Amino acid sequence: MGEDDNLPAGYLYLHEELRFEHQLLGSRMTYYMTSQSFLFTTAAIARAMQWHGVYWFSGVLVPLVGIAASAVLLFSIYAAYGRMNDWRAKEKLFEGKHPLIVLYPEDKHRKSLLFTTLMPWLLMRVWAVFTLLIHVFQPQGGGM
């Protein structure tokens, strides 16, 4: 029997729920960053080809999809943060009741989540600037 066997069952449950939420956030960010890289590649290829007749594709549609994906991800991130805050509040009830229960400091917890919060906002702004630049520097002749 290990030391974990002596931990309260409620604490172990909360700990696993928090771990699950963090894994979900990590998975969402992986999917998000992968989708964004594909979208940027698509936009760059479309711009390089200077497709006539489908200018709206690289200048409107792809950036719009990038911004929409960012907004959807932010919604799910903030929902996960709310859930994690609920679990952490319940977890604090166990603080000091067992020598192995050491809670992660709140300020460090918030800092650990900065990437998932800031990256979607950053990429939404990048897409907006990209779209603006596309419309300022319209394609010249040639291409398909």
C-alpha positions as a Markdown table, in Angstrom:
| # | Residue | x | y | z |
|---|---|---|---|---|
| 1 | Met | 0.0 | 0.0 | 0.0 |
| 2 | Gly | 1.4 | 3.4 | -1.0 |
| 3 | Glu | 0.9 | 6.8 | 0.5 |
| 4 | Asp | -1.7 | 7.6 | -2.1 |
| 5 | Asp | -4.0 | 4.9 | -0.5 |
| 6 | Asn | -4.3 | 7.2 | 2.5 |
| 7 | Leu | -5.4 | 10.2 | 0.5 |
| 8 | Pro | -9.1 | 11.1 | 0.8 |
| 9 | Ala | -11.2 | 9.6 | -2.0 |
| 10 | Gly | -12.8 | 13.0 | -2.6 |
| 11 | Tyr | -9.4 | 14.6 | -3.1 |
| 12 | Leu | -8.3 | 11.9 | -5.5 |
| 13 | Tyr | -11.5 | 12.4 | -7.5 |
| 14 | Leu | -11.0 | 16.2 | -7.7 |
| 15 | His | -7.3 | 15.7 | -8.6 |
| 16 | Glu | -8.3 | 13.4 | -11.5 |
| 17 | Glu | -10.9 | 15.8 | -12.7 |
| 18 | Leu | -8.4 | 18.6 | -12.8 |
| 19 | Arg | -6.0 | 16.4 | -14.6 |
| 20 | Phe | -8.7 | 15.6 | -17.2 |
| 21 | Glu | -9.5 | 19.3 | -17.7 |
| 22 | His | -5.8 | 20.0 | -18.3 |
| 23 | Gln | -5.6 | 17.2 | -20.8 |
| 24 | Leu | -8.6 | 18.5 | -22.6 |
| 25 | Leu | -7.1 | 21.9 | -22.8 |
| 26 | Gly | -3.9 | 20.5 | -24.2 |
| 27 | Ser | -5.7 | 18.5 | -26.8 |
| 28 | Arg | -7.8 | 21.4 | -27.8 |
| 29 | Met | -4.7 | 23.6 | -28.2 |
| 30 | Thr | -3.0 | 20.9 | -30.3 |
| 31 | Tyr | -6.0 | 20.6 | -32.6 |
| 32 | Tyr | -6.3 | 24.4 | -32.8 |
| 33 | Met | -2.6 | 25.0 | -33.6 |
| 34 | Thr | -2.7 | 22.3 | -36.2 |
| 35 | Ser | -5.8 | 23.7 | -37.9 |
| 36 | Gln | -4.3 | 27.2 | -37.8 |
| 37 | Ser | -1.1 | 26.0 | -39.4 |
| 38 | Phe | -3.1 | 24.4 | -42.2 |
| 39 | Leu | -5.1 | 27.5 | -42.7 |
| 40 | Phe | -2.0 | 29.7 | -42.9 |
| 41 | Thr | -0.5 | 27.3 | -45.4 |
| 42 | Thr | -3.6 | 27.4 | -47.5 |
| 43 | Ala | -3.8 | 31.2 | -47.4 |
| 44 | Ala | -0.1 | 31.5 | -48.3 |
| 45 | Ile | -0.4 | 29.1 | -51.3 |
| 46 | Ala | -3.6 | 30.8 | -52.5 |
| 47 | Arg | -1.9 | 34.2 | -52.3 |
| 48 | Ala | 1.3 | 33.0 | -54.0 |
| 49 | Met | -0.8 | 31.6 | -56.9 |
| 50 | Gln | -2.7 | 34.9 | -57.1 |
| 51 | Trp | -5.8 | 33.1 | -58.2 |
| 52 | His | -8.1 | 35.4 | -60.2 |
| 53 | Gly | -11.8 | 34.9 | -59.6 |
| 54 | Val | -11.2 | 33.2 | -56.2 |
| 55 | Tyr | -9.5 | 36.2 | -54.6 |
| 56 | Trp | -12.2 | 36.0 | -51.9 |
| 57 | Phe | -10.8 | 32.6 | -50.9 |
| 58 | Ser | -7.5 | 33.8 | -49.5 |
| 59 | Gly | -8.7 | 37.3 | -48.7 |
| 60 | Val | -11.9 | 36.6 | -47.0 |
| 61 | Leu | -12.9 | 32.9 | -46.5 |
| 62 | Val | -9.7 | 31.5 | -45.0 |
| 63 | Pro | -9.1 | 34.4 | -42.6 |
| 64 | Leu | -12.8 | 34.2 | -41.6 |
| 65 | Val | -12.4 | 30.5 | -40.8 |
| 66 | Gly | -9.2 | 31.2 | -38.8 |
| 67 | Ile | -11.0 | 33.9 | -36.7 |
| 68 | Ala | -14.1 | 31.7 | -36.2 |
| 69 | Ala | -11.9 | 28.8 | -35.1 |
| 70 | Ser | -10.2 | 31.0 | -32.6 |
| 71 | Ala | -13.5 | 32.3 | -31.2 |
| 72 | Val | -14.9 | 28.8 | -30.8 |
| 73 | Leu | -11.7 | 27.7 | -29.1 |
| 74 | Leu | -11.8 | 30.7 | -26.7 |
| 75 | Phe | -15.4 | 29.8 | -25.8 |
| 76 | Ser | -14.4 | 26.3 | -24.9 |
| 77 | Ile | -11.2 | 27.5 | -23.1 |
| 78 | Tyr | -13.2 | 29.8 | -20.9 |
| 79 | Ala | -15.8 | 27.1 | -20.2 |
| 80 | Ala | -12.9 | 24.8 | -19.1 |
| 81 | Tyr | -11.4 | 27.5 | -16.9 |
| 82 | Gly | -14.8 | 27.9 | -15.2 |
| 83 | Arg | -14.9 | 24.2 | -14.6 |
| 84 | Met | -11.3 | 24.1 | -13.3 |
| 85 | Asn | -12.0 | 27.0 | -11.0 |
| 86 | Asp | -15.0 | 25.0 | -9.5 |
| 87 | Trp | -12.8 | 21.9 | -9.0 |
| 88 | Arg | -10.0 | 24.0 | -7.5 |
| 89 | Ala | -12.3 | 25.6 | -5.0 |
| 90 | Lys | -13.5 | 22.2 | -3.9 |
| 91 | Glu | -9.9 | 21.0 | -3.8 |
| 92 | Lys | -9.0 | 23.8 | -1.4 |
| 93 | Leu | -11.3 | 22.2 | 1.2 |
| 94 | Phe | -8.8 | 19.4 | 1.5 |
| 95 | Glu | -5.8 | 21.7 | 2.1 |
| 96 | Gly | -4.0 | 20.9 | 5.3 |
| 97 | Lys | -5.9 | 17.7 | 6.0 |
| 98 | His | -3.1 | 15.4 | 4.8 |
| 99 | Pro | 0.7 | 15.9 | 4.5 |
| 100 | Leu | 0.7 | 14.9 | 0.8 |
| 101 | Ile | -2.0 | 17.3 | -0.2 |
| 102 | Val | -0.1 | 20.3 | -1.4 |
| 103 | Leu | -2.1 | 22.6 | -3.7 |
| 104 | Tyr | -0.5 | 24.3 | -6.7 |
| 105 | Pro | -0.4 | 28.1 | -6.0 |
| 106 | Glu | -3.2 | 30.0 | -7.7 |
| 107 | Asp | -0.8 | 32.6 | -9.3 |
| 108 | Lys | 1.3 | 29.8 | -10.9 |
| 109 | His | -1.9 | 28.0 | -12.0 |
| 110 | Arg | -3.1 | 31.2 | -13.8 |
| 111 | Lys | 0.4 | 31.7 | -15.4 |
| 112 | Ser | 0.4 | 28.1 | -16.6 |
| 113 | Leu | -2.8 | 28.8 | -18.5 |
| 114 | Leu | -1.6 | 32.0 | -20.3 |
| 115 | Phe | -0.6 | 30.2 | -23.5 |
| 116 | Thr | -4.1 | 28.8 | -24.0 |
| 117 | Thr | -5.7 | 32.2 | -23.3 |
| 118 | Leu | -3.4 | 34.4 | -25.3 |
| 119 | Met | -2.7 | 32.4 | -28.4 |
| 120 | Pro | -6.2 | 32.5 | -29.8 |
| 121 | Trp | -6.4 | 36.2 | -29.3 |
| 122 | Leu | -3.0 | 36.7 | -30.9 |
| 123 | Leu | -4.0 | 34.6 | -33.9 |
| 124 | Met | -7.3 | 36.4 | -34.4 |
| 125 | Arg | -5.3 | 39.6 | -34.6 |
| 126 | Val | -2.8 | 38.1 | -37.0 |
| 127 | Trp | -5.7 | 36.9 | -39.2 |
| 128 | Ala | -7.2 | 40.4 | -39.1 |
| 129 | Val | -3.9 | 42.0 | -40.1 |
| 130 | Phe | -3.3 | 39.4 | -42.7 |
| 131 | Thr | -6.7 | 40.2 | -44.2 |
| 132 | Leu | -6.1 | 43.9 | -44.1 |
| 133 | Leu | -2.7 | 43.4 | -45.8 |
| 134 | Ile | -4.2 | 41.3 | -48.5 |
| 135 | His | -6.7 | 44.0 | -49.4 |
| 136 | Val | -4.0 | 46.7 | -49.3 |
| 137 | Phe | -1.6 | 44.8 | -51.4 |
| 138 | Gln | -3.9 | 43.2 | -54.0 |
| 139 | Pro | -2.5 | 40.7 | -56.4 |
| 140 | Gln | -1.1 | 41.9 | -59.7 |
| 141 | Gly | -1.6 | 40.1 | -63.0 |
| 142 | Gly | -0.7 | 36.5 | -63.7 |
| 143 | Gly | -1.5 | 33.3 | -61.9 |
| 144 | Met | -4.5 | 31.2 | -62.5 |
